[in-house]
Structure formats: C-alpha cells, structure tokens
Amino acid sequence: MAALRRRLLAGMLLLGGPAYAAPATPEAAAPAASDPVILANHRAVYDLTLGGSSGTRPVEAARGRIVIDFRGDACRGYTMQTRQVTELSSGETGTRISDLRSTTFESGEGHDFRFKTTTVSDGDPSAPVDGTATEDGDALSIKLKGKGKPITAEGPVLFPSAHMRKLVETARAGQTTLSAKVYDGSDDGKKVYDTFAVIGPAATTAATAASAEVDKPLQAGPIAAVRHWPVKLTYYTEGVGERTPIYTLGFDLYENGVSGRIKLDYGDFALTGTMTALDLDTDKPAAKGAGKGCTP
C-alpha cells in the first residue's frame, strides 16, 4: 500500500499545473511562443474511475476524487493544496482506501520549493513527508525534516509549476518532445524523476457529441476555444540506459495550463480522471518572477 500511495501522489502533482483563462473574443489571437505562460488562481475537481487493470491480482473497481486548489502569482510564488482519495477493490486483496493530502509552495522564479504530504491508508496514518528543496541550475539540494543531512542531485531540475510552464512553451514552439528532470516532493521526498513528454498536434475544435459529456467545465465558456495539445508524459527513476516507466500520465494540455482527459497509467492498473468542476480567476496576475520587476 505504501508503494501505491506514493505512485498516486506523484501522478497527481503535475495536474495542479496552474491556469489563466483569458477572455475569448473573435479577434483574439493565440499567444506567441515567446509570450510568458501566466498562472492564475484556480480550483479543479476530477472524479476518478478505473481505466484498466491487468496482472495476477487485477483491480476490479476504482473510484475517487482529486481536488486541486492553486493560489499565488509570479511575484509572491505559488501555493497548491491537493487532496486525492482513492478506493481500489479487488477480489484478491479486498478494498483499499488511500487519502493523500499535499501542500506545496514554489517561488515565482522556480528556485525554491516547500512541501508537506500526509497519507492515511485504510485508516492508518503514516509519518508526514515534510521538507524544502533549492535549485540553482547546477544542483538540487533537498532537506527533509528530521532526516539528517541534505540530499543533493545534479541539476537542472524543474519543480511542478516550472515544468508545466516548460511544457506549454515547448508545445507553443511546435516541438513534439521534452526531456526534463522533475522534483515534486512525492514518494519519500528523496527522488528526482527523469521525465519524457510526447506532445501531439494542437487543436481548438469544439466538442463533438461523443465528447460533450467528458470534462464538461472545459466545453463551455472562454476555455472551450483555448488551444490545447495531447500529451503523454512518462516518469522514470533517475539514471541511464533503458528503464521501465514508473507510470505514464496522459492528458490534454490547455495553453492556459488546465489539464483535461486525464489518464494515470501505473502499469498494473490505470485511473481515468474526469473534470467535474473548474473555478478560474480571470484577473490576470503578475507575469514576472520575484526580483524581476515585482513590486514589493
């Protein structure tokens, strides 16, 4: 169960990629590749269902919910609160319930990261993972509360919001792949992941009759016309050579940072996330990071 809850947490952190929904007008032009990816306050809710299962002890049913609440701007930094409750049922292992709660802070320039994660598995709470990380381009330093000496890793490493912005920038530029090291404080807080993203062609088409019932908050209002790309993002244990993926996250990446059509594939089972609510603050926040034009 410990391995399961770590995988679930790692997969949901990127989904908190923040968003700004610009008003849609007929004359509005798509942002240029050089324009900053602006982040805004939002709250998103995804309902989870079983998307597939295999192996000798297959998951027979799954349900759950992810709630993401994002606040901040590039001057003050970004705070994200995430909760995921997942119930997995199997004839072999019975029903397992995992409740994960994570709070993170990422500085506007993407160099400092704070995180705290608590988990309760089948009513049994685990010790929280609580720490800080600092990235200077050449190296990452991780300090875990109560765990002794700092842990170091070779840089550059991206934190979650910076990774989301990089994905959007890559898609805007027409590039189809992105390799990056990512640190999000998941698992035991000690691991840096190698990631590889495959980005498909952009789309701005309206919802079809078949898709209109999926991610309903994305089918109406200004966001319905926002350019988006299908993304397949695979996470690996840091290292070299051929490696088995830890998990793969599939989603539609909207230009404003919103994620739709989510599928978290862990190999032996997969979860599908359907957005049921999305609250966006349409006030445009600061685009520059601390020390780069922000007003004290």
C-alpha positions, 0 to 999 in steps of 0.5 A: 500500500505504501508503494501505491500511495506514493505512485498516486501522489506523484501522478497527481502533482503535475495536474495542479499545473496552474491556469489563466483563462483569458477572455475569448473574443473573435479577434483574439489571437493565440499567444506567441511562443515567446509570450510568458505562460501566466498562472492564475488562481484556480480550483479543479475537481476530477472524479476518478474511475478505473481505466484498466487493470491487468496482472495476477491480482487485477483491480476490479473497481476504482473510484475517487476524487482529486481536488486541486486548489492553486493560489499565488502569482509570479511575484509572491510564488505559488501555493497548491493544496491537493487532496486525492482519495482513492478506493481500489477493490479487488477480489484478491486483496479486498478494498483499499482506501488511500487519502493523500493530502499535499501542500506545496509552495514554489517561488515565482522564479522556480528556485525554491520549493516547500512541501508537506504530504500526509497519507492515511491508508485504510485508516492508518496514518503514516509519518508526514513527508515534510521538507524544502528543496533549492535549485540553482541550475547546477544542483538540487539540494533537498532537506527533509525534516528530521532526516539528517543531512541534505540530499543533493542531485545534479541539476537542472531540475524543474519543480511542478509549476516550472515544468508545466510552464516548460511544457506549454512553451515547448508545445507553443514552439511546435516541438513534439518532445521534452526531456526534463528532470522533475522534483515534486516532493512525492514518494519519500521526498528523496527522488528526482524523476527523469521525465519524457513528454510526447506532445501531439498536434494542437487543436481548438475544435469544439466538442463533438457529441461523443465528447460533450459529456467528458470534462464538461467545465472545459466545453463551455465558456472562454476555455472551450476555444483555448488551444490545447495539445495531447500529451503523454508524459512518462516518469522514470527513476533517475539514471541511464540506459533503458528503464521501465516507466514508473507510470505514464500520465496522459492528458490534454494540455490547455495553453492556459495550463488546465489539464483535461482527459486525464489518464494515470497509467501505473502499469498494473492498473490505470485511473481515468480522471474526469473534470467535474468542476473548474473555478478560474480567476480571470484577473490576470496576475503578475507575469514576472518572477520575484526580483524581476520587476515585482513590486514589493 
